Amino acid sequence: MKNLPKHTHLPEDADDPDNLGDDEAVKALALDMLQDASYWHAKIRRIFASAGIATRSIVRMEVHPIWECRLTLESFDLSLDKKTAIRQLRKVLRDGGIKVVCDEFNIVDRRGDKLHCVFMLAVGAPSVA
């Protein structure tokens, strides 16, 4: 097995299931997921962007696996009801391949089209993106 650089930058579709036939792409993806702190930040950002939600910031706390996101609604029609809105955002993440348990996602603040959300997810390294 050849040595791969510590931070391998992969194309946007590297985690596409169609690319899993290529052993080198799978190895590079696995190393990137384990070593690169920005992998999960970028993945969450892409998932929200594909649903019509802009991500202003994503932070994973250092001590706990708690993620804090500041989002802006663009074309996504989010319910005004907080409980329904939480379900909608969890579904967006789940459809993108990230499962967040129902009691581990919360909308802290909502002002117009701006959201401040927190959720628990035990992946990634502590950092800011």
C-alpha positions in Angstrom: 0.0 0.0 0.0 1.5 3.3 -1.0 1.6 6.2 1.5 -1.0 8.8 0.9 -0.5 12.5 1.8 -2.1 13.4 5.2 -4.6 15.8 3.6 -5.8 14.4 0.3 -8.2 16.7 -1.4 -10.9 14.7 -3.2 -13.3 15.8 -5.9 -16.8 16.7 -4.8 -18.2 13.3 -5.9 -15.6 11.3 -4.1 -18.1 9.9 -1.6 -20.5 9.0 -4.4 -21.3 5.2 -4.2 -20.5 4.9 -7.9 -16.9 5.6 -7.1 -16.6 2.8 -4.6 -15.3 0.3 -7.2 -11.9 2.2 -7.2 -9.8 0.9 -4.4 -7.5 4.0 -4.3 -10.6 6.3 -4.1 -12.0 4.3 -1.2 -8.7 4.3 0.6 -8.3 8.1 0.1 -11.9 8.7 1.2 -11.4 6.6 4.4 -8.2 8.4 5.3 -9.8 11.8 4.6 -12.8 10.9 6.8 -10.5 9.9 9.7 -7.8 12.5 9.5 -9.2 15.7 7.8 -11.2 17.8 10.2 -12.9 19.6 7.3 -14.4 16.5 5.7 -17.5 16.4 7.8 -17.8 20.2 7.8 -17.8 20.2 4.0 -20.2 17.2 3.8 -22.8 18.9 6.1 -22.4 22.2 4.2 -23.0 20.3 0.8 -26.1 18.5 2.2 -27.7 21.7 3.4 -26.7 23.5 0.2 -28.4 20.9 -2.0 -31.6 21.4 0.0 -31.5 25.2 -0.5 -30.0 26.2 2.9 -26.8 28.3 3.1 -24.4 27.5 5.9 -22.8 30.6 7.4 -20.7 28.6 9.9 -20.3 25.1 11.3 -18.4 24.4 14.5 -17.7 21.1 16.2 -17.1 21.6 19.9 -13.8 20.4 21.3 -15.0 18.6 24.4 -18.3 17.1 23.3 -19.5 15.8 19.9 -21.8 18.8 19.6 -22.1 20.6 16.3 -23.3 24.2 16.1 -24.6 25.5 12.7 -25.7 29.0 11.7 -27.9 28.7 8.6 -29.7 30.9 6.2 -32.8 29.7 4.4 -32.6 30.4 0.7 -35.1 28.2 -1.3 -36.0 25.8 1.5 -39.5 26.1 2.8 -39.1 25.5 6.6 -42.1 25.2 8.8 -42.8 27.9 11.4 -43.6 25.3 14.0 -40.3 24.5 15.8 -41.0 20.7 16.2 -41.8 20.3 12.5 -38.9 22.5 11.5 -36.5 20.2 13.5 -38.0 17.2 11.8 -37.5 18.8 8.4 -33.8 19.6 9.0 -33.1 16.2 10.4 -34.7 14.7 7.3 -32.4 16.9 5.1 -29.4 15.5 7.0 -30.7 11.9 6.9 -31.3 12.1 3.2 -27.7 13.2 2.8 -26.4 10.2 4.7 -26.1 11.8 8.2 -28.4 10.3 10.9 -29.1 12.5 13.9 -31.3 11.1 16.7 -34.5 13.1 17.2 -33.8 14.4 20.7 -30.2 15.4 19.7 -31.2 18.2 17.3 -32.5 21.6 18.3 -33.1 25.0 16.9 -31.7 27.4 19.4 -32.8 30.6 17.7 -34.7 31.6 14.6 -35.0 35.1 13.3 -36.6 35.4 9.9 -34.5 33.3 7.5 -31.6 32.9 9.9 -31.3 29.8 12.1 -29.0 28.8 14.9 -29.0 25.0 15.3 -27.2 22.5 17.5 -27.0 18.7 17.2 -25.0 15.8 18.5 -23.0 13.8 16.0 -19.9 11.7 17.0 -17.9 12.1 13.8 -15.2 14.6 12.7 -12.6 16.5 14.6 -13.1 19.6 16.7 -12.7 22.7 14.4 -14.4 25.6 12.7 -15.4 25.8 9.1 
